[in-house]
Amino acid sequence: MVKGLVEETLRYWGPVDFISRRIAKEDLELGGTHIPKGVPMMVGLATANRDPERFSHPDVFDITRPDADKHVAFGEGIHICIGAPLARTDDGLTPHPAHRPGTLILLST
């Protein structure tokens, strides 16, 4: 249950909403839009984590979601956050992204 809470929280309220200052390395088409090589872009992680083609009922917070861990809250590939494994710790003692100022979450082990 804790793993579901952590992963769904990361998907729904990820620690980073967008990544700025990426440059297209080549001409590409994304979502039907032509992006020329060299154009600066911003990547919307929050939008990706709410993609209805990826997640069923993406605007619903559901800690039983079976694929919640498929989010991109920590980036992906060579750009993945090196703290991701620590943030996913479910020992009940380690602070994780489900904790926000003004929110108290008690986890039992």
Sequence and secondary structure as in RCSB ss.txt:
>XXXX:A:sequence
MVKGLVEETLRYWGPVDFISRRIAKEDLELGGTHIPKGVPMMVGLATANRDPERFSHPDVFDITRPDADKHVAFG
EGIHICIGAPLARTDDGLTPHPAHRPGTLILLST
>XXXX:A:secstr
 HHHHHHHHHHHS S SEEEEEE SS EEETTEEE TT EEEEEHHHHTT TTTSSSTTS  TT TTGGG  TT 
 GGG  TTHHHHT  SSSS  TT  TT       
